[in-house]
């Protein structure tokens, strides 16, 4: 299964780094090795029936197929990546994992047309691969190892393409459906809602339909294969249902992001010199109606931000004897941000340069105030908690 994950930021890492095609890191998740072992075992059993003369060598060939299949999945993901980079959409990483691959694209497409082609690129490349393997299959002798491998790669890539073209999120076909509804309605959120609910319907259909199909064709309804197919259907359904829900939540997040504005969330700050006692600094701040303190030099230039947590941890009886310099954090360029930052740009700055407080500046360079990360988090939670209008 292929998925283009947008907007969320998972933890760093993601498995073993395999390379950086197009400058994008490719990771293999630990779960891939479990899948590779499973594919090797299952395909090795099939080879025993088709080419019994191979003996134990069949498992080496089966492992080669597992690696070749996931190489095809990587090509599928690289197609998404290449189109994303063409449209100036940064790609954080590609990860090969239990059920296929994930391309983590950091921004949304600006138009439905770009969204459509970004989604369609992966299945299109899988179809091209299937066609290429099928063409090569016509050139080799039947009932040989190359013939079996080429046939398996043809079928597997065809399955990947067809499955990902199903019109429901988080599959590529779901993003194509989202683009189509977005184009007609003019609203990307409407496209997401429609494609996500179709995805949930696909999850239910997979959960019920796949076991019924295999049960109707099985000679022994209670066989291990039938039970395995039912378990596979449950896992696939859970992945699709969860992915559809995540797509809805991310779309809602992006719709609410413009409500986060640095200017509106910034606390007014009182400038104080480094040797000012904390009690005196707090008195000045209260008189000025300020809720934060900025350390300035003799010329009035900011040199540090007094940490709110440090103020709270200082007992009242010690505040007259504690200079604000001992409670401040030296100001760095990463701690400075524009008062005009909003939405995704604001969150991206906070993610890339995590601090508890930031100095907010006007375009002229004058101090506007101090932005506390805690205030941004509270505003974000409040925005997400409000009911959909």
HELIX and SHEET records of a PDB file:
HELIX    1   1 UNK A   21  UNK A   23  5                                   3    
HELIX    2   2 UNK A   30  UNK A   50  1                                  21    
HELIX    3   3 UNK A   52  UNK A   54  5                                   3    
HELIX    4   4 UNK A   57  UNK A   86  1                                  30    
HELIX    5   5 UNK A  112  UNK A  137  1                                  26    
HELIX    6   6 UNK A  145  UNK A  164  1                                  20    
HELIX    7   7 UNK A  172  UNK A  185  1                                  14    
HELIX    8   8 UNK A  188  UNK A  217  1                                  30    
HELIX    9   9 UNK A  224  UNK A  257  1                                  34    
HELIX   10  10 UNK A  262  UNK A  265  1                                   4    
HELIX   11  11 UNK A  278  UNK A  288  1                                  11    
HELIX   12  12 UNK A  308  UNK A  313  1                                   6    
HELIX   13  13 UNK A  316  UNK A  321  5                                   6    
HELIX   14  14 UNK A  324  UNK A  327  5                                   4    
HELIX   15  15 UNK A  333  UNK A  335  5                                   3    
HELIX   16  16 UNK A  343  UNK A  352  1                                  10    
HELIX   17  17 UNK A  373  UNK A  385  1                                  13    
SHEET    1   A 5 UNK A   2  UNK A   6  0                                        
SHEET    2   A 5 UNK A 100  UNK A 105  1                                        
SHEET    3   A 5 UNK A  91  UNK A  97 -1                                        
SHEET    4   A 5 UNK A  25  UNK A  28  1                                        
SHEET    5   A 5 UNK A  16  UNK A  19 -1                                        
SHEET    1   B 4 UNK A 269  UNK A 273  0                                        
SHEET    2   B 4 UNK A 292  UNK A 296  1                                        
SHEET    3   B 4 UNK A 302  UNK A 306 -1                                        
SHEET    4   B 4 UNK A 328  UNK A 330 -1                                        
SHEET    1   C 3 UNK A 336  UNK A 338  0                                        
SHEET    2   C 3 UNK A 357  UNK A 361  1                                        
SHEET    3   C 3 UNK A 367  UNK A 372 -1                                        
END                                                                             
